[in-house]
Amino acid sequence: MLKVEGLYKMFNPGTVNQKIALRDVSIQMEEGDFVTLIGGNGAGKSTLLNCVAGVYGVDKGTISIAGTDVTKLPEHKRAKMLGRVFQDPMMGTASDMILEENLALALRRGQPRGLKWGITNKERETYRQMLSHLDLGLEDRLHTKVGLLSGGQRQAITLLMATINRPKLLLLDEHTAALDPKTAERVLSMTDQLIEENNLTAMMVTHNMRDAIKHGNRLIMMHDGRIILDIKGEEKKKLTVESILKRFGRASGEEFTYDRTLLS
């Protein structure tokens, strides 16, 4: 479903701020894979996601999604293949529009628009059923402006909007980092549920090692723009934070010192 080969990305080349963000990164994900991506600050996690999404062009290498080479495709042309949820809960929804209008926009993404009524009663009932599965009481708030909802509720809606059309690939960029621990756990549980129910292929960047271990069927750790650990299957189920830190030290020759991850 995703094939990345020999990816290189450099920022500010030829200046004092030159930074090599990705160094010969290759990864292949099969349909239904749920990869958690972890590493220190500047390891290249979000850069990799943004290169896959088309936010950044790459200096070298190729990216294919569902067998289509998208390396040179602009971001808006890749969008129909992707679902994205960002760290900021405010980014995935239109705050001045009501809940059912947000869901209708997501459902119609990429479709031609006409002059018929925007939302039918049949659609409205579908939205109620979808929202009832989130167990947040939102099925009775279809006419509430999204801007009046909490950050956790908005992130749950964003997650639903990102998966409503079963994207080829779901990209989650620290999508629970701005939430309190209890709400973050709830949103992660919803994430697992939506990915499993729709058999989605997903990549989730996280700074929380315990979340990286608990969720998904595969864990990838990056350091200095490279993939240094790729753990899957039964081996992943046996992981602990301590074992990851030891393996990081052996693979990188350094001690893991990223406080945000160690303290979470």
N, C-alpha and C positions, 0 to 999 in steps of 0.2 A: 504493500500500500504506500510505503514511503521508501525511497532509495536515495541516499545521499552519498556521493562518491568524491573523495579527495577535495573537500571544501577548504578554501582559504579565504580569509577576510581580514583586511588591514584598514584601520582608520588613520586619517591624517598622515598619509605616506610622505616621507621626505621632510617632515617637520620635527621639532623637538617633542611634539606630542604623539609621535608615531606609536601605534599600538597594534600588534598582531592579535586579533581576537579569536580567530580559528586557524588551526594548523593541521591540514591534511585530515579533516574529520570525515569519517565514513560510517554510515549506519544504515541498516536495512530493517524495516518493520513489516511484519506480515499482518494480514487483516485480523482484527480483533486484539492485537497487541496493545497493552496499556503500559507505557514506559514512564517511569518517574526519573527526572533528570536533576541531579544535585551536584553541588560544587561550591567552592569559595567565591568571594567577590571577584569579578573579572575573569572567572573561569571560562566564560563563553556560552553559558546556558541560554540566556535571553537572546544573544546574538544569533545562535543557531536557530531558535524559534523564529526570529525576525527574518532570517535569510530564507527559511522554508516558506514563510508567509509572503515574501516578496517586498518587505519593508526595506531591506538592504539588498543591493546587488552583490554578487560574489566576484572575487578576483580570479578564482580558479575553481574548477570542479563542476559537478552537475547535480541537479535535484529533480527527481521524478516522483509524481504523485499518481497512484493508481495506473502506472504504466505510461503516463504522459510526461514528457520532458518539459518542466516549467522553468528551467534555469533562467531563461531570458524573458519570461512573461512578467508584465508589471503586476503590482499588488492587486489591482481591481479585477484583473482577469483570472487570478488564482482564487479570488474570494468565493466563487461558487463551489469550489471543491472543499473549502475549509470552514470550520467553526472555530471562533476564538473567544476566550474569556480572559480579560485583563486583570491586573492587580487592583485597579481602582474600580469599585462597584459602580461609579457614576459613568464610566465610559461605554458600557454595553447597552444602555437603554436611553430612550428619549424622555427626559424628565417632565416635559410639558405636555406629553401625550398620555392618555389613559392606558391602563394595562392591556386591554383587548386590542388597542391600536398598535402597541408595541409588538404583540404576538402576531398580529396580521401582517405587519411589515416584515417580520422574520419569515413568516410562511410564504410570502409573495416575493421574496428576494430573487432577483433574476428573471421574474416573469413580466410580460408586457402588461401595462396598466390600461384600463378602460374607464368608461363613465358610469358603470353600474354601481349599485350600493356597495360600500366598502366591506362591510361585515354582515354576513347572513346569520340568521338565528341558528342554523345548523352548525356553522363555524363557532358561534358563541358557546354552544353546548360542548363542542370539542375542546375549546379552551378551558372550560370549567372542569372537564374531566382531567385534562393535563395538569392543571393547577392543583386539583384535589390530591393528586399523587405526591405532591410536595409536602402535604400535611402542614401548611402554614396559614390556612384559612383564607388564602388569596382567591379561591374560586368564587367567593361572594363579594370580591372587590374589583370586578372587571372595569368599573367606571371610575376607579380611583386613579388620580394622576400618579405616575410612577415616582415622581420627585418627592411625594409625601411618604413613601415607604422607607423602611430602615435599610442600612447598607447590606445586611444579610439577605433581606427579602429581594433587594434589587439584584444581588449577585445570583441568587437562585433563579430569578426570572431570566437574567442574562444567560445562564447555563441552559435553561430550557429553550431560549431563542436560538442559541448556538447549535442545538442538537435537533431542532424541530424538523429539519429537512434531511436528517441523517448525512452529515458531511463525510467526505472520503477520509478526512483527518481532522481531529479535534485538538486544538492547541490551547493549553492552559498555562498562563504565565503568572505563577505565584498568585493564583486567583483567590486564595484565602488569607493572604498575608495581611490585609488591611482589616480583617475581622477579629472579633474577640474569640478566645479559644473555644467556647461552647458553640458559637455560631459557625466558626470555621469547621468544627467537627461535623456539624449538621450538613454544611454545604459539601464537604468531602463525601459524606454518606450518600447524598443526592448524586454526586458525580459518579460514584461507583455504580449506583442503580441505573442511571441513564446510559452509561457506557455498556453495562451488561445487557440491559433490555434491548438496546438498539445494535448490539454487536459492533460498537464503534472502535476505530483505531485511534488511540490518543497518546499525546505526549504532554506530561505535566512537569513544569519547572517548579521546584519547591526548595526552600531553605531549611526545611524541617526534616531531619534524618529519620525520625520515627514515622512521619507520614510517608516518606519515600520507601521505607521498609514495608509498611502496612498496606499500602495501596499499589495496585498494578501487578503485572506478572513479570516485570523486568525493571532493573535499576541500572542506570548509567551514571557514572561519576566523571565529571570533567575537571581538568586542572590545566591552567595556562594554555587554554585554547585547544586542548587535546582530550580525547576520551581515554581515561586510564583504567576504568573498571566497567565491565558489562556483565551483570549477574542476572540470571533468569531461573525460572522453574523452581525445583526443590531446593536448590542452593540459595535462592533468594529468601525462601520461607524460613531458613535457619539463621538469617542475618541478625546481628545486633548492632547497636551503635558502636560498641567497642570493637567488634570485628571489622566494621567498615573503616574505622580510624586506623586500625593496624594495617589493613590492606592498602589504604591510601598511602601510608608511610612507606610501605614496601614498593608500591608502584611509582611513587613520585620522588622518593628519596628525601621528602620533607615532612615536617609535622603539620597536621591540619590546625590552622589557627583562626579560622573564620568565626568570630564570636557570635554572630547572629545565628549561625547554625548550631553551634555548641550549646548556646543558652536556651534554644527553643525546645 
